[in-house]
Structure formats: structure tokens, C-alpha cells
Amino acid sequence: MALLKELISVDEAIRRIVSTFRLDLRTTYVNIENSLGLISAEDVVAPYDIPSYNKSVVDGYALRAKDTYGASPSNPVELKVIGEVDVNVDPEEVPLLKPYTAVKVATGSPLPKGSDAVIMYEDVERLNDKILVYKPLPQWANVARVGEDFRRGDLIVSKGTVLGPWHIASLASYGFSKVLVYERIKVVVIPIGSEVIKPSIPEPLRKGVYDSTSYLIKSFLSIKGYFNVSRLDPIPDDLSIIRSIISKALESFDMVITCGGTSVGERDLTYSAIKDLGDFTPLFRGVAIRPGRPVSAALVGGKLVFMVSGFPVAALATLDLILMPSIKLVLGVKEIDEPVVKAKLVKRLVNVVGYTSYFRVRVFRCGSELCVEPLRLTGSGILSTLIRGNGVVIIPPNVEGYDVGTYVKVKLIGPIL
């Protein structure tokens, strides 16, 4: 197996995961109000037109548009009001509208047969059982027509869609109370390292480091509603303990993410531990990415073990650039990505050719445009750059860098300053 000096590209890392890893998630019906962020397991098509009948979108009077042609303030058209149609009236029971008559309607009322427009109350003058119309109306003015929203057979939700509020509202508008979804991906995050200490009280440590990376990983994945993420307390650099805990985790979870112990030093035991578990398929050990170079992956019993750096920013880069794109491709997930803006560099960005670099940056307004200031690339444990920054610039491996004044794409991870 290749050592870290023989690195593969980010694209190759994704390809290896996608071509070998399978997530056989069970499906279940859930109430639509509990489906936010879950992945649809089937196509849902419109069973009928919405609206299923022509209806008014304002409070006013339904009429025939051609009866208003020629109306003006000096020559109003007089129409006789012959009745009223309530919102709850069956469309099949609505009477036929005769020429030069009108029917009072409310927002949502079905249109009387023969009518093709609605004029608002404030645009007419009511005189006993008549109204005076002072302006002509085009056909279908203030009317929601049959199938204007959805046509029967239209795709409401496609398989693989991460359900958002608009999907849920559309399902509800048809009367669906449940939707078939994939069960959440069960992931466990395991921090590894004898020097890693569980947070307890806010005081400086004389030795070791508080575990922050496992909290970042769990939080980063949990934002996506289709993950169910657990986190273990740190475990020491002990081969038998690492092997035992990962083996047990693979029995209960769809995927294991370890943080720490991924390099090739004497205390970096994670990769060695999983090699001994049986049914082991190596995917890669080391990727040309900065930060996060030691990231590794393997299948154990068909399940993915994704091994990331113990440094939080390095771990984030590999999750963002390798793991998440891979999982989305494996499941055919369709969802909105983070917003991307173009901004002008105020400092030069330098890349090492052959590496994909993950620069933390600050995006801010400068006059009528956006500017971007690089914070740093090195310092993969410097969390403050993610707090002070609000974006990431990803430089591909074939680019040496960008000069001052260049407009670059920035993926936003926070509000523009």
C-alpha cells in the first residue's frame, strides 16, 4: 500500500470510494412534518392538477372579461350582481354566468361557469344589485387556472432529493401525510490519541490537548438531516483497544470516521488496526490536499472507515472535499450546495502544484463589490481562522495560485462581513 509520499488526487479519492462503497439503507414512511432534511426514496408525482378548478385569487366579482372591454372612468360598464360563491362551494355546483352579470367571490372561490376574470372590490363601485366597472380586464385576470401550479403527472419530489420546506409544503398541498425516505446514515466518530482529552472545564492543559475535532466532525455532518451521528470519547494509542472499538462500531454503524493516528509515525496506529479486522479493502492512504494530507480510507466488511487528521481544520477539509461529495454520489443525493460568490483578492494566494488547497478566507464588502482576504492555509489546528473567516477558496491542483486583484470563487460558510 502506498505511503504518504505517493499521494492520489482528490478526484481519484472520490472515485475509489464511489466505485466500491455501497450504502444499503432501509426505507421507511415518515410523517411529512418529520421529513425535513431526509432523502426521498422514491419519485412522487402529482396525482391531479393543482388547482383542480379555476378559482379567484382576490376578493371581488367574477365576470366575463369581454363584457368589460371599452370600460373607462367616463364610460363605465354596468353589470348586475346575481349572487355569491363561497370558498367552500363545490365547483360542480357553481352556476353559469350570463352576459353582463357578475358574481361576488372571495379569495379561493371557484369561478362561476362562463366567467374568466375577477375584478377586485376596490376597482368597482357597488350600486344596490349592480356594479360599475371603470376599466377593462384581460382574460384570466386575478384567476388561478387549472394546473397552474402542478399538472397531473408532474414530478413533485424526485428520488434522492433532500426534502426541504417547499417539498414538504407541496406534498401537503396534495394531501400526502407521509413520504418514503431512506433511514439516516448511522455514523460514529472516534477520536484517537493518548494525548487527546475529553473537554471538562475551561482551563489550560499542561500536557495533551482537548478533543475538538470529533465535535467538529459530528456537528458538520449533523447539519445534514440525513446523518445520525454518534461520538465516542477519546481512546488511547493502543493497537488492541483501537482494533476492538472499531470492530464493535462496525457492527452497529454504517460508517466509521476516526480522527487522529492517520499518519505513518510510531503512534499512528489506526490504519494498522483496521488491517487486522478481516475483509479489508484498502482504498487510499494519503491524498494531495492541503491541509489534510494523511486522510485515508478503507472498507472493512463492506463498510467505510474514513480516517482523518486529528487537527480540526484538516479534518474539515477532507470531509468537505472528499467524504461529502462521495456520499452524495453513492446515494444520488440532490440538494442545494453552499452559496458561492465571486470576490476580488486583496492578497496573493500561492498553491503547490499537484495539491488541492483549502484556503480559509474573509469575505467583505469593499465599495460596490466583494473582496476576499486569505487568512491562512497552514496551521491545520487553528480553529480561529474558521471563526474569523466566513469562506473557503479551493485551488485546484493544476493552478499555481492567484494574483492580487483576481476574482476568485468563494464558498461561503458564514455571512458576508
Residue pairs with C-beta under 8 A, 6 or more apart in sequence:
1 282
1 285
2 8
2 284
2 285
2 286
3 264
3 285
3 286
4 263
4 264
4 285
4 286
4 293
4 294
5 286
6 286
7 286
7 287
7 288
7 293
8 16
8 284
8 286
8 287
8 288
9 287
9 288
9 356
9 397
10 287
10 288
10 289
10 321
10 322
10 356
10 397
12 284
13 283
13 284
13 287
13 295
13 297
13 322
13 326
14 322
14 325
14 326
14 329
16 283
16 284
16 297
17 283
17 297
17 304
17 322
17 323
17 326
17 330
18 326
18 329
18 330
20 281
20 283
20 299
21 299
21 302
21 304
21 326
21 330
22 302
22 330
23 185
23 254
23 255
23 327
23 330
23 331
25 182
25 183
25 185
25 254
25 331
26 182
26 183
27 41
27 42
27 180
27 181
27 182
27 183
28 180
28 181
28 183
29 178
29 179
29 180
29 181
30 38
30 178
30 179
30 181
31 177
31 178
32 168
32 171
32 172
32 176
32 177
32 178
32 179
33 168
35 163
35 168
35 179
35 181
36 163
36 164
36 165
36 168
36 225
37 162
37 163
37 224
37 225
37 226
38 162
38 163
38 181
38 182
38 184
38 225
38 226
39 160
39 161
39 162
39 163
39 181
39 182
39 226
39 331
39 333
40 157
40 158
40 159
40 160
40 161
40 162
40 163
40 167
40 179
40 180
40 181
41 159
41 180
41 181
41 182
42 159
42 180
43 155
43 157
43 158
43 159
44 155
44 156
44 157
44 171
44 176
44 179
45 153
45 154
45 155
45 156
46 150
46 151
46 152
46 153
46 154
46 155
46 156
46 174
47 152
47 174
48 152
48 174
49 146
49 147
49 150
49 151
49 152
50 147
50 148
50 149
50 150
50 173
50 174
51 144
51 145
51 146
51 147
51 148
51 149
52 91
52 146
53 91
53 110
53 111
53 146
54 110
54 111
54 116
54 143
54 144
54 145
54 146
55 108
55 109
55 110
55 111
55 143
55 144
56 62
56 105
56 106
56 107
56 108
56 109
56 111
56 118
56 142
56 143
56 144
57 107
57 108
57 118
57 142
57 143
57 144
58 107
58 118
58 120
58 142
59 105
59 106
59 107
59 120
59 121
60 104
60 105
60 118
60 119
60 120
60 121
60 123
60 124
60 142
61 79
61 81
61 102
61 103
61 104
61 105
61 118
61 119
61 121
61 124
61 131
62 85
62 97
62 102
62 103
62 104
62 105
62 109
62 111
62 112
62 115
62 117
62 118
63 79
63 97
63 101
63 102
63 103
63 115
63 117
63 118
63 119
63 133
63 137
64 97
64 99
64 114
64 115
64 116
64 117
65 116
65 117
65 136
65 137
65 138
65 139
65 140
65 141
66 139
67 77
67 79
67 99
67 100
68 77
68 117
68 119
68 133
68 135
68 136
68 137
69 136
70 77
70 136
71 77
71 133
71 134
71 135
71 136
72 134
72 135
73 134
73 135
76 125
76 132
76 133
76 134
77 100
77 132
77 133
78 100
78 130
78 131
78 132
78 133
79 100
79 101
79 102
79 130
79 131
79 133
80 100
80 101
80 102
80 129
80 130
81 101
81 102
81 103
81 104
81 126
81 129
81 130
81 131
82 95
82 97
82 98
82 101
82 102
82 103
83 95
83 103
83 104
84 103
84 104
84 105
85 94
85 103
85 104
85 105
85 106
85 109
85 110
85 111
85 112
86 106
86 109
87 106
87 107
87 108
87 109
89 109
89 110
90 110
91 110
94 110
94 111
94 112
94 113
95 103
95 112
95 113
96 112
96 113
96 114
97 103
97 112
97 113
97 114
97 115
98 114
102 119
102 131
103 112
103 115
105 111
105 112
105 118
111 118
111 143
116 139
116 140
116 143
117 137
117 138
117 139
117 140
117 141
117 142
117 143
118 141
118 142
118 143
119 133
119 137
119 141
119 142
120 142
123 133
123 134
123 135
124 131
124 132
124 133
124 134
125 131
125 132
125 134
149 173
150 156
150 170
150 174
156 167
156 170
156 171
156 174
157 163
157 167
157 170
157 171
157 179
158 334
159 332
160 331
160 332
160 333
160 334
161 167
161 334
161 335
162 224
162 225
162 226
162 333
162 334
162 335
163 179
163 181
164 336
171 179
182 226
182 331
184 225
184 226
184 227
184 228
185 226
185 227
185 228
185 254
185 255
185 327
186 228
186 230
186 252
186 253
186 254
186 255
187 221
187 227
187 228
187 229
187 230
187 253
187 254
187 255
187 256
187 257
188 229
188 230
188 231
188 232
188 249
188 252
188 253
188 255
188 256
188 257
189 214
189 217
189 218
189 229
189 230
189 231
189 232
189 257
189 258
189 259
190 214
190 232
190 235
190 245
190 246
190 249
190 256
190 257
190 258
190 259
191 211
191 213
191 214
191 231
191 232
191 233
191 234
191 235
191 258
191 259
191 260
191 310
192 234
192 235
192 237
192 242
192 258
192 259
192 260
192 261
192 269
192 270
192 310
193 234
193 236
193 237
193 260
193 261
193 267
193 310
194 236
194 237
194 238
194 267
195 207
195 208
195 209
196 208
196 209
196 210
196 211
196 234
196 260
196 310
197 205
197 208
197 209
197 210
197 211
197 234
198 210
198 211
198 233
198 234
199 210
199 211
199 212
199 215
211 233
211 234
212 312
212 383
213 259
213 260
213 308
213 309
213 310
213 311
213 312
213 315
214 231
214 232
214 234
214 259
215 231
216 312
216 315
216 316
216 383
217 229
217 231
217 257
217 259
217 308
217 315
217 319
218 229
218 230
218 231
220 316
220 319
220 320
221 227
221 229
221 319
222 229
226 333
230 253
232 245
232 249
235 241
235 242
235 245
237 261
237 267
237 269
238 269
239 269
239 272
239 273
242 261
242 269
242 270
242 273
243 273
243 274
243 276
243 277
246 256
246 258
246 273
246 274
246 277
246 300
246 305
247 277
249 256
250 256
250 277
250 300
250 301
250 303
250 305
253 303
254 303
254 304
255 303
255 304
255 305
255 306
256 303
256 304
256 305
256 306
257 305
257 306
257 307
257 308
257 323
258 270
258 305
258 306
258 307
258 308
259 307
259 308
259 309
259 310
259 315
260 270
260 309
260 310
261 267
261 268
261 269
261 270
261 271
261 307
261 310
262 268
262 270
262 271
262 294
262 295
262 296
262 307
262 308
262 309
262 310
263 294
263 309
264 294
268 294
270 296
270 307
271 285
271 296
271 298
271 307
274 280
274 298
274 300
274 305
275 282
275 298
277 300
277 301
278 300
278 301
279 299
279 300
279 301
279 302
280 298
280 299
280 300
281 298
281 299
281 300
282 298
283 296
283 297
283 298
283 299
284 296
284 297
285 296
286 293
286 294
286 295
286 296
287 293
287 295
287 318
287 322
288 354
288 355
288 356
288 397
289 295
289 317
289 318
289 321
289 322
289 355
289 356
289 357
289 358
290 317
290 352
290 355
290 356
290 357
290 358
290 377
291 309
291 311
291 313
291 314
291 317
291 358
291 377
291 378
291 380
292 308
292 309
292 314
292 315
292 317
292 318
292 321
292 358
292 380
293 314
294 307
294 309
294 314
295 306
295 307
295 308
295 309
295 314
295 318
295 322
296 306
296 307
297 304
297 305
297 306
297 307
298 304
298 305
298 307
299 305
306 323
308 314
308 315
308 318
308 319
309 315
309 318
309 380
311 380
311 381
312 380
312 381
312 383
313 358
313 360
313 379
313 380
313 381
313 382
313 383
313 385
313 386
314 380
314 381
316 386
317 358
317 380
320 358
320 392
321 356
321 358
321 394
327 333
328 335
338 411
338 412
338 413
339 411
339 412
340 409
340 410
340 411
340 412
341 363
341 370
341 391
341 409
341 410
341 412
341 416
342 370
342 407
342 408
342 409
342 410
343 363
343 369
343 370
343 371
343 372
343 391
343 407
343 408
343 410
344 366
344 369
344 370
344 371
344 372
344 405
344 406
344 407
345 371
345 372
345 374
345 402
345 403
345 404
345 405
345 406
345 407
345 408
346 366
346 371
346 372
346 373
346 404
347 373
347 374
347 404
348 401
348 402
348 403
348 404
349 359
349 374
349 393
349 395
349 401
349 402
349 408
350 400
350 401
351 357
351 395
351 397
351 399
351 400
351 401
353 397
353 398
353 399
353 400
354 397
355 397
356 394
356 395
356 396
356 397
357 377
357 394
357 395
358 377
358 392
358 394
359 374
359 375
359 376
359 377
359 392
359 393
359 394
359 395
360 374
360 375
360 376
360 377
360 385
360 386
360 389
360 391
360 392
361 372
361 373
361 374
361 375
361 389
361 390
361 391
361 392
361 393
361 410
362 372
362 373
362 375
362 388
362 389
362 390
362 391
362 417
363 370
363 371
363 372
363 390
363 391
363 410
363 412
363 416
363 417
364 370
364 371
364 372
364 373
364 416
364 417
365 371
365 416
365 417
370 410
370 416
372 391
372 393
372 408
372 410
374 393
375 385
375 388
375 389
376 382
376 385
379 385
386 413
389 413
389 414
390 412
390 413
390 414
390 415
390 416
390 417
391 410
391 411
391 412
391 413
391 414
392 410
392 411
392 413
393 408
393 409
393 410
393 411
394 409
394 411
395 401
395 402
402 408
